[in-house]
Amino acid sequence: MQSDPLNDAMCVMKNAASDGKSECMIQPSSKLIGRVLKVMQDHGYINQFEYIEDGKAGKFRVMMEGAINNCGVIKPRYSVKVHDIERFEARYLPAQDFGVLILTTTAGVITHDHAKELGIGGKLLAYIY
């Protein structure tokens, strides 16, 4: 039994990137994992991904870019206000303007930079650089 599918997905991608693989399979899939993958694709950390229906929970095939140095899930999922985002940026990212924090907000799953632009907070999901 898996207790955190998002954490398992991030570990699979981190291991595939460190091994130099061109693709990886993430299972089980979820809407949240799909939205996180979309944010990663928009920022150039992965090439593309596709959903594969397998009669159970489904899975994602992810084509790796090779741009992932480190990624992980932030537990517990801290609630952050827009003015507190910089504190968590300093905690989870190695330098300013390097990497992204992924948040779930009322505007959807977005990066910390987009959340600052919109002036909204949310819950921290993951980091990647």
DSSP file with accessible surface (Angstrom, degrees, kcal/mol):
  #  RESIDUE AA STRUCTURE BP1 BP2  ACC     N-H-->O    O-->H-N    N-H-->O    O-->H-N    TCO  KAPPA ALPHA  PHI   PSI    X-CA   Y-CA   Z-CA
    1    1 A M              0   0  233      0, 0.0     2,-0.4     0, 0.0     0, 0.0   0.000 360.0 360.0 360.0 134.0    0.0    0.0    0.0
    2    2 A Q        -     0   0   91      1,-0.1     0, 0.0     6,-0.0     0, 0.0  -0.814 360.0-169.0 -97.2 135.2    1.3    3.4   -0.9
    3    3 A S  S    S+     0   0  118     -2,-0.4    -1,-0.1     1,-0.2     0, 0.0   0.725  81.2  24.7 -95.0 -23.5    0.7    6.2    1.5
    4    4 A D     >  -     0   0   15      1,-0.1     4,-2.0     2,-0.0    -1,-0.2  -0.734  57.6-178.4-143.9  93.7    1.8    9.1   -0.7
    5    5 A P  H  > S+     0   0   47      0, 0.0     4,-2.3     0, 0.0     5,-0.2   0.843  86.5  56.4 -61.5 -33.2    1.6    8.7   -4.5
    6    6 A L  H  > S+     0   0    6      2,-0.2     4,-2.4     1,-0.2     5,-0.2   0.928 107.5  48.4 -65.8 -41.6    3.0   12.2   -5.2
    7    7 A N  H  > S+     0   0   62      1,-0.2     4,-2.3     2,-0.2    -1,-0.2   0.914 111.2  50.3 -63.1 -42.2    6.1   11.4   -3.2
    8    8 A D  H  X S+     0   0   53     -4,-2.0     4,-2.3     1,-0.2    -1,-0.2   0.907 110.1  50.9 -62.4 -39.9    6.5    8.1   -5.0
    9    9 A A  H  X S+     0   0    2     -4,-2.3     4,-2.3     1,-0.2    -2,-0.2   0.921 110.5  48.2 -64.2 -43.6    6.2    9.9   -8.4
   10   10 A M  H  X S+     0   0    2     -4,-2.4     4,-2.5     1,-0.2    -1,-0.2   0.901 111.5  50.4 -65.3 -38.6    8.8   12.5   -7.4
   11   11 A C  H  X S+     0   0   51     -4,-2.3     4,-2.6     2,-0.2     5,-0.2   0.903 109.1  51.6 -65.5 -40.6   11.2    9.7   -6.3
   12   12 A V  H  X S+     0   0   56     -4,-2.3     4,-2.4     1,-0.2    -2,-0.2   0.933 112.9  45.2 -61.5 -44.4   10.7    7.8   -9.5
   13   13 A M  H  X S+     0   0    2     -4,-2.3     4,-2.4     2,-0.2    -2,-0.2   0.908 112.8  50.4 -67.7 -39.7   11.5   10.9  -11.6
   14   14 A K  H  X S+     0   0   75     -4,-2.5     4,-2.3     2,-0.2    -2,-0.2   0.929 113.1  45.9 -64.2 -42.9   14.5   11.8   -9.4
   15   15 A N  H  X S+     0   0   89     -4,-2.6     4,-1.8     2,-0.2    -2,-0.2   0.897 112.5  50.3 -67.6 -39.6   15.9    8.3   -9.7
   16   16 A A  H  X>S+     0   0    5     -4,-2.4     5,-2.4    -5,-0.2     4,-0.6   0.902 111.8  48.5 -65.3 -39.6   15.3    8.2  -13.5
   17   17 A A  H ><5S+     0   0   18     -4,-2.4     3,-0.7     1,-0.2    -2,-0.2   0.910 111.8  48.3 -67.2 -40.2   17.1   11.6  -13.9
   18   18 A S  H 3<5S+     0   0   88     -4,-2.3    -1,-0.2     1,-0.2    -2,-0.2   0.821 111.9  50.1 -71.6 -26.9   20.1   10.5  -11.8
   19   19 A D  H 3<5S-     0   0  108     -4,-1.8    -1,-0.2    -5,-0.2    -2,-0.2   0.536 113.4-119.9 -84.2  -9.0   20.4    7.3  -13.8
   20   20 A G  T <<5 +     0   0   65     -3,-0.7    -3,-0.2    -4,-0.6    -2,-0.1   0.725  54.5 161.5  78.7  23.0   20.2    9.1  -17.1
   21   21 A K      < -     0   0  121     -5,-2.4    -1,-0.2    -6,-0.2     3,-0.1  -0.412  39.8-142.9 -77.0 152.8   17.1    7.4  -18.3
   22   22 A S  S    S+     0   0   90      1,-0.2    42,-2.2    -2,-0.1     2,-0.3   0.660  79.6  13.6 -90.5 -16.8   15.0    8.9  -21.1
   23   23 A E  E     -A   63   0A  78     40,-0.3     2,-0.3    -7,-0.1    40,-0.2  -0.988  59.5-168.3-152.5 160.3   11.6    7.9  -19.7
   24   24 A C  E     -A   62   0A  13     38,-2.1    38,-2.9    -2,-0.3     2,-0.5  -0.973  19.9-127.1-146.1 160.3   10.0    6.6  -16.6
   25   25 A M  E     -A   61   0A  65     -2,-0.3     2,-0.5    36,-0.2    36,-0.2  -0.944  17.5-161.7-113.1 130.0    6.6    5.2  -15.6
   26   26 A I  E     -A   60   0A   3     34,-2.9    34,-2.7    -2,-0.5   -17,-0.1  -0.953  17.3-151.2-113.5 122.4    4.6    6.7  -12.7
   27   27 A Q        +     0   0  107     -2,-0.5    32,-0.1    32,-0.2     2,-0.1  -0.994  65.4  31.5-144.6 144.3    1.9    4.6  -11.2
   28   28 A P  S    S-     0   0   40      0, 0.0     2,-0.2     0, 0.0    31,-0.2   0.651  81.4-150.7 -75.3 162.8   -0.7    5.0   -9.8
   29   29 A S        +     0   0   20     29,-0.9     2,-0.3    28,-0.5     3,-0.1  -0.572  17.5 176.6 -97.2 162.4   -1.8    8.2  -11.5
   30   30 A S     >  -     0   0   48     -2,-0.2     4,-2.1     1,-0.1     5,-0.1  -0.967  44.2-106.7-153.9 166.8   -4.0   11.0  -10.1
   31   31 A K  H  > S+     0   0  164     -2,-0.3     4,-2.2     2,-0.2     5,-0.2   0.893 119.6  53.8 -63.9 -38.8   -5.2   14.4  -11.1
   32   32 A L  H  > S+     0   0   43      2,-0.2     4,-2.4     1,-0.2     5,-0.2   0.929 108.2  48.4 -63.7 -44.0   -2.8   16.0   -8.7
   33   33 A I  H  > S+     0   0    3      1,-0.2     4,-2.6     2,-0.2    -1,-0.2   0.919 110.6  52.6 -62.4 -40.6    0.2   14.2  -10.1
   34   34 A G  H  X S+     0   0   13     -4,-2.1     4,-1.9     1,-0.2    -1,-0.2   0.909 110.1  47.5 -61.7 -39.6   -0.9   15.2  -13.6
   35   35 A R  H  X S+     0   0  136     -4,-2.2     4,-1.9     2,-0.2    -1,-0.2   0.887 111.4  49.9 -70.9 -37.3   -1.1   18.8  -12.7
   36   36 A V  H  X S+     0   0    2     -4,-2.4     4,-2.4     2,-0.2    -2,-0.2   0.914 109.9  51.8 -65.7 -41.7    2.3   18.8  -11.0
   37   37 A L  H  X S+     0   0    1     -4,-2.6     4,-2.5     1,-0.2    -2,-0.2   0.890 106.8  54.2 -61.2 -37.6    3.7   17.1  -14.2
   38   38 A K  H  X S+     0   0  101     -4,-1.9     4,-2.5     2,-0.2    -1,-0.2   0.917 108.3  48.3 -64.0 -41.5    2.2   19.9  -16.2
   39   39 A V  H  X S+     0   0   11     -4,-1.9     4,-1.4     2,-0.2    -2,-0.2   0.928 112.0  49.8 -64.2 -41.7    3.9   22.6  -14.1
   40   40 A M  H  <>S+     0   0    1     -4,-2.4     5,-2.4     1,-0.2     6,-0.7   0.892 111.1  49.4 -64.4 -37.7    7.2   20.7  -14.5
   41   41 A Q  H ><5S+     0   0   59     -4,-2.5     3,-1.4     1,-0.2    -1,-0.2   0.910 107.0  54.8 -67.4 -41.1    6.7   20.5  -18.2
   42   42 A D  H 3<5S+     0   0  101     -4,-2.5    -1,-0.2     1,-0.3    -2,-0.2   0.805 111.1  45.9 -62.4 -29.2    6.0   24.2  -18.5
   43   43 A H  T 3<5S-     0   0   90     -4,-1.4    -1,-0.3    -5,-0.2    -2,-0.2   0.318 118.1-109.1 -99.8   6.6    9.3   25.0  -16.7
   44   44 A G  T < 5S+     0   0   37     -3,-1.4    -3,-0.2     2,-0.2    23,-0.1   0.644  83.3 120.4  83.0  16.4   11.4   22.6  -18.8
   45   45 A Y  S   <S+     0   0   31     -5,-2.4    20,-0.9    -6,-0.2    22,-0.6   0.774  82.2  23.2 -83.9 -26.6   12.1   19.9  -16.2
   46   46 A I  E    S-B   64   0A   3     -6,-0.7    -2,-0.2    18,-0.2    18,-0.2  -0.951  70.4-138.5-132.4 156.7   10.4   17.2  -18.3
   47   47 A N  E    S-     0   0A  82     16,-2.4     2,-0.3     1,-0.3    -1,-0.2   0.979  71.2 -35.5 -76.1 -67.1    9.8   16.9  -22.0
   48   48 A Q  E     -B   63   0A 115     15,-0.7    15,-3.1     2,-0.0     2,-0.3  -0.965  50.9-155.3-151.9 166.5    6.3   15.5  -22.2
   49   49 A F  E     -B   62   0A  50     -2,-0.3     2,-0.3    13,-0.2    13,-0.2  -0.981   4.6-162.4-146.3 153.9    4.0   13.0  -20.5
   50   50 A E  E     -B   61   0A  90     11,-1.9    11,-2.6    -2,-0.3     2,-0.4  -0.994  20.7-122.5-139.3 147.7    1.0   10.9  -21.4
   51   51 A Y  E     -B   60   0A 107     -2,-0.3     2,-0.5     9,-0.2     9,-0.2  -0.739  23.1-163.1 -88.8 133.6   -1.7    9.2  -19.5
   52   52 A I  E     -B   59   0A  41      7,-3.5     7,-2.2    -2,-0.4     2,-0.4  -0.980  11.6-142.2-120.0 121.3   -2.0    5.4  -20.1
   53   53 A E        +     0   0  118     -2,-0.5     4,-0.1     5,-0.2     7,-0.0  -0.695  24.8 170.0 -82.7 128.2   -5.2    3.7  -19.0
   54   54 A D        -     0   0   53     -2,-0.4    -1,-0.1     0, 0.0     3,-0.1   0.224  57.7-100.4-123.3  13.2   -4.5    0.2  -17.6
   55   55 A G  S    S+     0   0   67      1,-0.2    -2,-0.1     2,-0.0     2,-0.0   0.333 107.0  59.0  86.8 -10.1   -7.9   -0.7  -16.1
   56   56 A K  S    S-     0   0  178      3,-0.0    -1,-0.2     0, 0.0     3,-0.1   0.275 125.8 -36.4-114.2-115.7   -6.8    0.1  -12.6
   57   57 A A  S    S-     0   0   51      1,-0.2   -28,-0.5    -3,-0.1    -4,-0.0   0.538  85.6-129.6 -91.5  -8.5   -5.6    3.6  -11.4
   58   58 A G        -     0   0    0    -30,-0.1   -29,-0.9    -7,-0.1     2,-0.3  -0.126  18.7-123.9  83.0 173.2   -3.8    4.3  -14.7
   59   59 A K  E     - B   0  52A  53     -7,-2.2    -7,-3.5   -31,-0.2     2,-0.4  -0.981   5.8-124.7-152.7 163.2   -0.2    5.5  -15.1
   60   60 A F  E     -AB  26  51A  14    -34,-2.7   -34,-2.9    -2,-0.3     2,-0.6  -0.932  10.2-150.7-112.2 135.6    1.9    8.3  -16.7
   61   61 A R  E     -AB  25  50A  77    -11,-2.6   -11,-1.9    -2,-0.4     2,-0.5  -0.942  21.4-163.8-100.8 120.8    4.7    7.8  -19.1
   62   62 A V  E     -AB  24  49A   0    -38,-2.9   -38,-2.1    -2,-0.6     2,-0.6  -0.914  13.4-147.6-112.8 125.1    7.1   10.7  -18.6
   63   63 A M  E     -AB  23  48A  43    -15,-3.1   -16,-2.4    -2,-0.5   -15,-0.7  -0.842  27.3-135.2 -89.3 118.7    9.8   11.6  -21.1
   64   64 A M  E     - B   0  46A  12    -42,-2.2   -18,-0.2    -2,-0.6   -19,-0.0  -0.449  19.3-164.5 -81.6 147.0   12.7   13.0  -19.2
   65   65 A E        -     0   0   98    -20,-0.9   -19,-0.2    -2,-0.2    -1,-0.1   0.700  37.4-125.4 -94.9 -28.9   14.6   16.1  -20.1
   66   66 A G  S    S+     0   0   59    -21,-0.4   -20,-0.1   -45,-0.1   -21,-0.1   0.628  80.2 113.5  89.2  14.1   17.6   15.5  -17.8
   67   67 A A        +     0   0   42    -22,-0.6     2,-0.6   -23,-0.1   -21,-0.1   0.368  41.8 107.3 -99.9   4.7   17.3   18.9  -16.1
   68   68 A I        +     0   0   13    -23,-0.2     3,-0.1     1,-0.2    60,-0.0  -0.750  31.2 166.7 -91.4 118.7   16.3   17.6  -12.7
   69   69 A N  S    S-     0   0  116     60,-2.5     2,-0.3    -2,-0.6    -1,-0.2   0.827  73.8 -14.3 -89.1 -44.1   19.0   17.9  -10.0
   70   70 A N        +     0   0   39     59,-2.4    59,-2.5     2,-0.0    -1,-0.4  -0.976  63.3 172.2-157.3 147.4   16.7   17.3   -7.1
   71   71 A C  E     +C  128   0B   3     -2,-0.3     2,-0.3    57,-0.2    57,-0.2  -0.981   9.4 152.8-153.5 156.4   13.0   17.1   -6.4
   72   72 A G  E     -C  127   0B   9     55,-2.0    55,-2.3    -2,-0.3     2,-0.3  -0.986  40.3 -92.4-172.7 171.9   10.8   16.1   -3.5
   73   73 A V  E     -C  126   0B  21     -2,-0.3     2,-0.7    53,-0.2    53,-0.3  -0.749  33.1-129.4 -98.8 143.6    7.5   16.5   -1.7
   74   74 A I        -     0   0    1     51,-2.3   -67,-0.0    -2,-0.3    18,-0.0  -0.858  30.8-140.9 -96.6 116.1    7.1   18.9    1.1
   75   75 A K  S    S+     0   0  118     -2,-0.7     2,-0.2     2,-0.1    50,-0.1  -0.991  80.6  32.8-124.3 134.9    5.6   17.2    4.2
   76   76 A P  S    S-     0   0   80      0, 0.0     2,-1.7     0, 0.0    48,-0.1   0.657  96.2-120.4 -69.2 164.3    3.6   18.4    6.0
   77   77 A R        -     0   0   83     -2,-0.2    -2,-0.1    46,-0.1    48,-0.1  -0.558  36.1-149.2 -78.0  89.2    1.8   20.4    3.4
   78   78 A Y        -     0   0   78     -2,-1.7    46,-2.4    45,-0.1     2,-0.5  -0.303   7.4-129.9 -62.5 138.4    2.3   23.8    5.0
   79   79 A S  E     -D  123   0B  84     44,-0.2     2,-0.4    42,-0.0    44,-0.2  -0.775  33.6-170.0 -83.9 127.8   -0.2   26.5    4.4
   80   80 A V  E     -D  122   0B   7     42,-3.5    42,-1.8    -2,-0.5     2,-0.2  -0.958  18.0-141.8-125.7 141.7    1.6   29.7    3.3
   81   81 A K    >>  -     0   0  136     -2,-0.4     3,-1.6    40,-0.2     4,-0.6  -0.581  37.6-103.4 -90.4 163.5    0.5   33.2    2.8
   82   82 A V  G >4 S+     0   0   51      1,-0.3     3,-0.8    -2,-0.2     4,-0.3   0.865 121.9  50.6 -60.6 -33.6    1.9   35.2   -0.1
   83   83 A H  G 34 S+     0   0  137      1,-0.2    -1,-0.3     2,-0.1     4,-0.2   0.624 107.3  55.2 -82.1  -9.0    4.4   37.1    2.1
   84   84 A D  G X> S+     0   0   48     -3,-1.6     4,-1.2     1,-0.1     3,-0.6   0.486  80.9  90.1 -96.0  -4.7    5.7   33.9    3.7
   85   85 A I  H <X S+     0   0    1     -3,-0.8     4,-2.2    -4,-0.6     3,-0.2   0.892  80.5  58.9 -62.1 -37.3    6.6   32.2    0.4
   86   86 A E  H 3> S+     0   0  123     -4,-0.3     4,-2.2     1,-0.2    -1,-0.2   0.844 100.3  56.8 -62.4 -34.0   10.2   33.7    0.5
   87   87 A R  H <> S+     0   0  140     -3,-0.6     4,-1.3     1,-0.2    -1,-0.2   0.924 111.2  42.1 -63.1 -42.9   10.9   32.0    3.8
   88   88 A F  H  X S+     0   0    6     -4,-1.2     4,-2.4    -3,-0.2     5,-0.3   0.809 109.2  59.8 -75.0 -28.7   10.1   28.5    2.3
   89   89 A E  H  X S+     0   0   16     -4,-2.2     4,-2.2     1,-0.2    -2,-0.2   0.928 106.8  46.7 -60.9 -44.4   11.9   29.4   -0.8
   90   90 A A  H  < S+     0   0   82     -4,-2.2    -2,-0.2     1,-0.2    -1,-0.2   0.843 114.0  49.4 -67.2 -30.7   15.1   29.9    1.2
   91   91 A R  H  < S+     0   0  130     -4,-1.3    -2,-0.2    -5,-0.2    -1,-0.2   0.904 123.3  24.9 -76.6 -40.8   14.5   26.6    3.1
   92   92 A Y  H  < S+     0   0   47     -4,-2.4    -2,-0.2    -5,-0.1    -3,-0.2   0.672 110.7  66.3-104.1 -19.5   13.8   24.3    0.1
   93   93 A L  S  < S-     0   0   10     -4,-2.2     6,-0.1    -5,-0.3     3,-0.1  -0.839  71.6-136.2-108.3 145.6   15.6   25.9   -2.9
   94   94 A P  S    S-     0   0   75      0, 0.0     2,-0.3     0, 0.0    -1,-0.1   0.773  81.4  -1.3 -72.1 -26.5   19.4   26.2   -3.2
   95   95 A A  B >  S-G   98   0C  56      3,-0.6     3,-1.2    -6,-0.1     2,-0.1  -0.983  86.2 -80.0-155.9 163.5   19.5   29.8   -4.5
   96   96 A Q  T 3  S+     0   0  158     -2,-0.3     3,-0.1     1,-0.3    -6,-0.0  -0.415 114.4  13.0 -68.3 145.8   17.2   32.7   -5.5
   97   97 A D  T 3  S+     0   0  142      1,-0.1     2,-0.4    -2,-0.1    -1,-0.3   0.779 103.8 109.9  58.9  28.0   15.7   32.3   -9.0
   98   98 A F  B <  S-G   95   0C  90     -3,-1.2    -3,-0.6     1,-0.1    -1,-0.1  -0.942  76.7 -11.2-134.3 111.0   16.8   28.7   -9.2
   99   99 A G  S    S-     0   0   12     -2,-0.4     2,-0.3    -6,-0.1    30,-0.2  -0.182  74.5-101.2  91.1 174.4   14.2   26.0   -9.0
  100  100 A V  E     -E  128   0B   7     28,-2.7    28,-2.1    -3,-0.1     2,-0.4  -0.980   8.4-141.1-138.1 148.0   10.5   26.2   -8.2
  101  101 A L  E     -E  127   0B   0     -2,-0.3    11,-1.6    26,-0.2     2,-0.5  -0.904  24.5-142.5 -98.9 138.6    8.2   25.5   -5.3
  102  102 A I  E     -EF 126 111B   0     24,-3.4    23,-3.1    -2,-0.4    24,-1.5  -0.912  22.6-177.4-107.7 126.0    4.9   24.0   -6.4
  103  103 A L  E     -EF 124 110B   0      7,-3.2     7,-2.3    -2,-0.5     2,-0.5  -0.876  25.2-136.5-119.9 152.2    1.8   25.1   -4.6
  104  104 A T  E     +EF 123 109B  51     19,-2.5    19,-2.4    -2,-0.3     2,-0.2  -0.951  40.0 160.0-105.9 126.6   -1.9   24.2   -4.7
  105  105 A T  E >   - F   0 108B  18      3,-2.1     3,-1.5    -2,-0.5    17,-0.1  -0.729  59.4 -88.3-131.7-177.6   -4.1   27.3   -4.5
  106  106 A T  T 3  S+     0   0  142     15,-0.4     3,-0.1     1,-0.3    16,-0.1   0.715 128.1  57.0 -69.5 -17.2   -7.6   28.4   -5.4
  107  107 A A  T 3  S-     0   0   57      1,-0.4    -1,-0.3     3,-0.0     2,-0.2   0.323 121.5-103.0 -92.1   5.1   -6.2   29.2   -8.8
  108  108 A G  E <   -F  105   0B  32     -3,-1.5    -3,-2.1     2,-0.1     2,-0.7  -0.613  65.0 -25.1 107.7-167.5   -5.0   25.6   -9.3
  109  109 A V  E    S+F  104   0B  20     -5,-0.2     2,-0.3    -2,-0.2    -5,-0.2  -0.770  80.3 152.1 -87.0 115.4   -1.5   24.0   -9.1
  110  110 A I  E     -F  103   0B  14     -7,-2.3    -7,-3.2    -2,-0.7     2,-0.1  -0.832  43.6 -94.6-138.6 172.4    1.0   26.8   -9.8
  111  111 A T  E  >  -F  102   0B   9     -2,-0.3     4,-2.1    -9,-0.2    -9,-0.2  -0.425  38.0-108.7 -86.1 167.8    4.6   27.8   -9.0
  112  112 A H  H  > S+     0   0    2    -11,-1.6     4,-2.2     1,-0.2     5,-0.1   0.856 118.4  55.0 -67.0 -32.9    5.6   30.1   -6.2
  113  113 A D  H  > S+     0   0   60      2,-0.2     4,-2.1   -12,-0.2    -1,-0.2   0.925 109.1  46.8 -65.1 -42.9    6.5   32.9   -8.7
  114  114 A H  H  > S+     0   0   77      1,-0.2     4,-2.3     2,-0.2    -2,-0.2   0.887 110.5  53.3 -65.9 -37.7    3.0   32.7  -10.2
  115  115 A A  H  X>S+     0   0    0     -4,-2.1     5,-2.0     1,-0.2     4,-1.3   0.902 108.3  50.2 -64.4 -38.7    1.4   32.8   -6.8
  116  116 A K  H  <5S+     0   0   66     -4,-2.2    -1,-0.2     2,-0.2    -2,-0.2   0.902 109.8  50.9 -65.2 -40.6    3.4   35.9   -5.9
  117  117 A E  H  <5S+     0   0  156     -4,-2.1    -2,-0.2     1,-0.2    -1,-0.2   0.901 114.6  42.9 -61.2 -42.3    2.2   37.6   -9.1
  118  118 A L  H  <5S-     0   0   87     -4,-2.3    -1,-0.2    -5,-0.1    -2,-0.2   0.657 108.1-128.3 -77.9 -17.7   -1.4   36.7   -8.3
  119  119 A G  T  <5 +     0   0   45     -4,-1.3     2,-0.3     1,-0.3    -3,-0.2   0.830  64.7 124.6  74.4  33.3   -0.9   37.7   -4.7
  120  120 A I      < -     0   0   44     -5,-2.0    -1,-0.3    -6,-0.1     2,-0.1  -0.902  46.2-149.9-125.4 153.9   -2.4   34.5   -3.3
  121  121 A G        +     0   0   26     -2,-0.3   -15,-0.4    -3,-0.1     2,-0.3  -0.368  22.9 154.6-103.2-171.7   -1.1   31.8   -0.9
  122  122 A G  E     -D   80   0B  19    -42,-1.8   -42,-3.5   -17,-0.1     2,-0.4  -0.938  46.1 -50.2 178.6-155.6   -1.8   28.1   -0.7
  123  123 A K  E     -DE  79 104B  98    -19,-2.4   -19,-2.5    -2,-0.3     2,-0.3  -0.920  50.0-120.4-111.2 134.2   -0.4   24.8    0.4
  124  124 A L  E     + E   0 103B   1    -46,-2.4   -21,-0.2    -2,-0.4     3,-0.1  -0.527  35.4 167.7 -73.5 132.2    3.1   23.7   -0.5
  125  125 A L  E     -     0   0B   2    -23,-3.1   -51,-2.3     1,-0.4     2,-0.3   0.792  54.4 -20.7-107.3 -52.3    3.2   20.5   -2.5
  126  126 A A  E     -CE  73 102B   0    -24,-1.5   -24,-3.4   -53,-0.3    -1,-0.4  -0.953  45.5-137.0-155.8 167.4    6.7   20.0   -3.9
  127  127 A Y  E     -CE  72 101B  43    -55,-2.3   -55,-2.0    -2,-0.3     2,-0.3  -0.950  18.6-179.4-130.9 154.1   10.0   21.5   -4.9
  128  128 A I  E      CE  71 100B   0    -28,-2.1   -28,-2.7    -2,-0.3   -57,-0.2  -0.973 360.0 360.0-154.2 138.2   12.2   21.0   -7.9
  129  129 A Y              0   0   49    -59,-2.5   -60,-2.5    -2,-0.3   -59,-2.4  -0.963 360.0 360.0-154.0 360.0   15.5   22.3   -9.1
